[in-house]
């Protein structure tokens, strides 16, 4: 097996496009690396495909250390006409794209009509199956419909991640049965998030991930600030506390889980290059191989 020489983490969900980092993400990535965050799943969603293209460009700069997820957020579901779908489908074939997402349902804000959200979600699950890439799911206030569409559209064939997990144990059990991982954001550090903390403490260790959802949902003790990948350390530490385990063990487990969740498209830390290509970042610590 791979055993990490010290605690490193993968932020499995971060938005790093120019809308949020107008001067570029390099300083935020460097701050993350300084605290042991060595991998990133960069989400590209918005009212058009510009964020998706930005995510792919960034992923290509950091092969093996970053992957792009491209899709249409449920807020923008109404924008997915046939032309946009064709462009997204073409982009999703890029090897730098490790997942389709974030896609799903959001009945809290209802920025797009619910029937349109459902149609778009189903269509994009189909795209994930066509590309044989996992799905990054956004679900808010729509647990039954989310599970129904994942089941009906054959999402089990590709699996994926329930991003920013905010449901209860009953939902978690059904998502796990469909082959999905549960990803915990800064919300798990909030005092009132009892049901989420319950799931974080109970879920199988081999099926949990950590994320920032930067620039949103900064964890305690950074709550109130714009979030960034370095802060995933605080989320991981809280999940470790809830599970009664060492932070280093939790970091190792979630890092290896992330590699599996994205089908090895984030290369093993033991085999990835020590530096990002052409960007002048400091060397990464190597992972040690043990029998």
C-alpha positions in Angstrom: 0.0 0.0 0.0 1.0 3.7 -0.2 1.8 5.2 3.2 2.3 9.0 3.2 5.4 10.3 4.9 3.4 13.0 6.6 -0.1 14.5 6.5 -1.1 15.7 3.0 -4.6 16.5 1.7 -6.5 16.9 -1.5 -9.1 19.6 -1.7 -11.8 17.8 -3.7 -13.9 20.9 -4.5 -12.6 24.4 -5.1 -13.5 27.3 -7.4 -10.4 29.0 -8.5 -11.4 30.8 -11.7 -10.9 34.5 -12.3 -14.3 35.4 -11.0 -13.0 34.6 -7.5 -9.3 35.1 -8.0 -8.9 38.0 -10.4 -5.1 38.0 -10.0 -4.9 34.3 -10.5 -4.9 31.3 -8.1 -1.1 30.9 -7.7 -0.8 32.6 -4.3 -3.7 30.6 -2.9 -2.3 27.4 -4.3 1.1 28.1 -2.7 -0.5 28.9 0.6 -2.2 25.5 0.4 1.0 23.7 -0.4 2.7 25.3 2.6 0.2 23.5 4.9 0.2 20.2 3.1 -2.6 20.5 0.6 -1.1 19.0 -2.5 -4.0 18.2 -4.8 -7.0 20.0 -6.1 -10.3 19.3 -8.0 -11.0 22.6 -9.6 -14.7 23.2 -10.4 -15.7 25.0 -13.6 -19.3 26.1 -13.6 -21.0 29.4 -14.3 -23.5 31.2 -16.6 -21.3 30.2 -19.5 -18.3 27.9 -20.2 -15.6 30.4 -19.3 -15.1 29.0 -15.8 -15.0 25.4 -17.2 -12.3 26.4 -19.7 -10.4 28.2 -16.9 -10.5 25.0 -14.7 -9.2 22.9 -17.6 -6.4 25.3 -18.3 -5.3 25.3 -14.6 -5.5 21.5 -14.5 -3.2 21.2 -17.5 -0.7 23.3 -15.7 -0.6 20.9 -12.8 -0.9 17.4 -14.2 -1.6 14.8 -11.6 -2.0 17.4 -8.9 -5.1 19.0 -10.2 -8.1 17.9 -12.2 -11.0 19.9 -13.6 -14.7 19.2 -13.2 -16.9 20.8 -15.7 -20.7 21.0 -15.8 -23.7 23.3 -15.3 -24.7 24.3 -11.8 -28.4 23.9 -11.0 -28.6 27.6 -10.6 -27.8 27.9 -14.3 -29.7 24.9 -15.6 -31.8 27.0 -17.8 -28.7 28.1 -19.8 -28.1 24.6 -21.1 -29.4 24.7 -24.7 -28.2 22.3 -27.4 -25.3 24.6 -28.4 -24.1 24.9 -24.9 -24.4 21.1 -24.3 -22.4 20.4 -27.5 -19.6 22.7 -26.3 -19.6 21.2 -22.8 -19.6 17.7 -24.2 -16.6 18.5 -26.3 -14.7 20.1 -23.4 -15.6 17.2 -21.1 -13.6 14.8 -23.3 -10.3 16.6 -22.4 -8.1 14.3 -20.3 -7.6 17.1 -17.8 -11.3 16.7 -16.9 -11.7 14.2 -14.1 -15.4 14.6 -13.4 -18.7 16.1 -14.6 -19.9 18.6 -12.1 -21.0 20.2 -10.2 -24.4 19.2 -11.4 -27.6 18.5 -9.5 -30.6 20.2 -7.9 -31.0 23.2 -5.7 -34.6 23.7 -4.5 -33.5 26.2 -1.8 -32.8 29.1 -4.2 -34.7 27.8 -7.3 -32.7 30.1 -9.6 -33.8 27.8 -12.5 -37.3 26.2 -12.6 -37.3 22.8 -10.9 -38.4 20.9 -14.0 -35.5 22.4 -15.9 -33.1 21.6 -13.1 -34.3 17.9 -13.3 -34.0 17.8 -17.1 -30.5 19.3 -17.1 -29.3 17.1 -14.2 -30.5 13.9 -16.0 -28.9 15.0 -19.3 -25.6 15.6 -17.6 -25.6 12.3 -15.8 -25.9 10.8 -19.2 -22.9 12.8 -20.4 -20.9 11.5 -17.4 -21.8 7.9 -18.4 -20.9 8.6 -22.0 -17.5 9.9 -20.9 -17.1 7.3 -18.2 -16.2 10.0 -15.6 -17.6 10.4 -12.1 -20.2 12.9 -11.1 -19.9 15.8 -8.6 -23.3 16.3 -7.2 -24.8 19.5 -5.8 -28.0 18.9 -3.9 -29.8 21.3 -1.6 -33.3 20.8 -0.3 -33.9 18.2 -2.9 -32.9 14.8 -1.4 -35.6 12.6 -2.9 -35.4 14.0 -6.4 -31.6 13.9 -6.4 -31.5 10.2 -5.4 -34.3 9.4 -7.9 -32.5 10.9 -10.8 -29.2 9.4 -9.9 -30.9 6.0 -9.7 -33.0 6.3 -12.9 -30.2 7.7 -15.0 -27.7 4.9 -14.1 -25.3 7.1 -12.1 -24.1 3.9 -10.3 -22.2 3.1 -13.5 -19.8 5.9 -12.9 -20.2 6.9 -9.2 -18.9 10.2 -7.9 -19.1 12.6 -5.0 -21.9 14.1 -3.0 -20.2 17.5 -2.7 -20.6 19.7 0.4 -22.6 16.9 2.2 -25.5 18.6 4.0 -28.0 15.8 4.3 -28.7 13.2 7.0 -27.7 9.6 7.6 -30.6 8.1 5.6 -29.6 10.1 2.5 -25.9 9.1 3.1 -26.8 5.4 3.2 -28.6 5.6 -0.2 -25.8 7.6 -1.8 -23.2 5.1 -0.5 -25.4 2.3 -2.0 -25.2 4.1 -5.4 -21.4 4.1 -5.1 -20.9 7.7 -4.2 -18.3 9.3 -1.8 -19.4 11.8 0.8 -17.4 15.1 0.8 -17.4 17.3 3.9 -16.9 21.0 3.7 -16.4 23.7 6.3 -20.1 23.3 7.3 -19.0 20.2 9.4 -17.1 22.6 11.7 -20.2 24.7 12.5 -21.7 24.1 15.9 -25.2 23.7 14.7 -24.4 21.1 12.0 -25.4 18.1 14.2 -26.7 15.8 11.5 -23.7 16.5 9.2 -21.4 15.8 12.1 -23.2 12.6 12.8 -22.6 11.4 9.2 -19.0 12.5 9.3 -18.4 10.4 12.4 -20.3 7.4 11.1 -19.6 7.1 7.4 -17.1 4.4 6.3 -13.6 5.7 6.4 -13.0 4.5 2.9 -15.8 6.6 1.5 -15.2 10.1 2.9 -13.5 13.2 1.4 -12.8 16.8 2.4 -13.2 20.0 0.5 -13.4 23.7 0.8 -15.9 24.8 -1.8 -13.7 27.9 -1.9 -14.4 30.8 -1.9 -17.5 29.8 0.1 -18.1 28.2 3.5 -14.9 28.9 5.3 -14.5 26.6 8.3 -14.1 27.6 11.9 -11.7 29.3 12.8 -11.7 31.1 9.4 -15.5 31.6 9.1 -16.4 35.0 7.7 -13.4 35.1 5.4 -13.3 34.1 1.7 -12.4 30.4 1.8 -9.4 29.0 0.0 -7.8 25.5 -0.4 -5.4 25.9 2.6 -8.4 26.0 4.9 -9.3 22.4 4.2 -6.9 21.5 6.9 -9.4 22.8 9.5 -12.2 20.8 8.0 -10.1 17.6 8.0 -9.0 18.2 11.6 -12.6 18.5 12.7 -13.6 15.3 10.9 -10.8 13.5 12.5 -11.9 14.8 15.9 -15.5 13.6 15.3 -14.2 10.2 14.4 -11.8 10.0 17.3 -8.8 9.4 15.1 -5.4 11.0 14.4 -5.4 13.9 11.9 -2.6 12.2 10.0 -4.6 9.0 9.6 -7.7 10.9 8.4 -5.5 12.9 5.9 -4.0 9.7 4.5 -7.4 8.0 4.1 -9.1 11.0 2.4 -6.2 11.5 0.1 -6.2 7.9 -1.1 -10.0 8.0 -1.3 -9.8 11.1 -3.6 -7.5 9.1 -5.9 -10.0 6.3 -6.1 -13.0 8.6 -6.4 -11.6 10.2 -9.5 -10.5 6.9 -11.0 -6.8 7.5 -10.6 -6.9 10.6 -12.8 -5.3 12.4 -9.8 -2.1 10.3 -9.9 -0.7 8.6 -6.8 1.3 11.0 -4.7 4.1 8.4 -4.9 4.4 8.7 -8.6 3.4 12.3 -9.4 6.2 14.8 -10.3 7.7 16.8 -7.4 6.9 20.1 -9.0 4.1 21.6 -11.1 5.2 22.0 -14.7 6.6 25.4 -15.5 5.2 27.4 -12.6 8.2 27.7 -10.2 6.4 26.2 -7.2 8.5 24.7 -4.4 9.1 20.9 -4.5 6.5 18.6 -2.9 7.5 16.1 -0.3 7.4 12.6 -1.6 5.2 9.8 -0.4 7.0 6.8 0.9 6.3 3.3 -0.3 5.8 0.6 2.3 5.0 -3.1 1.8 
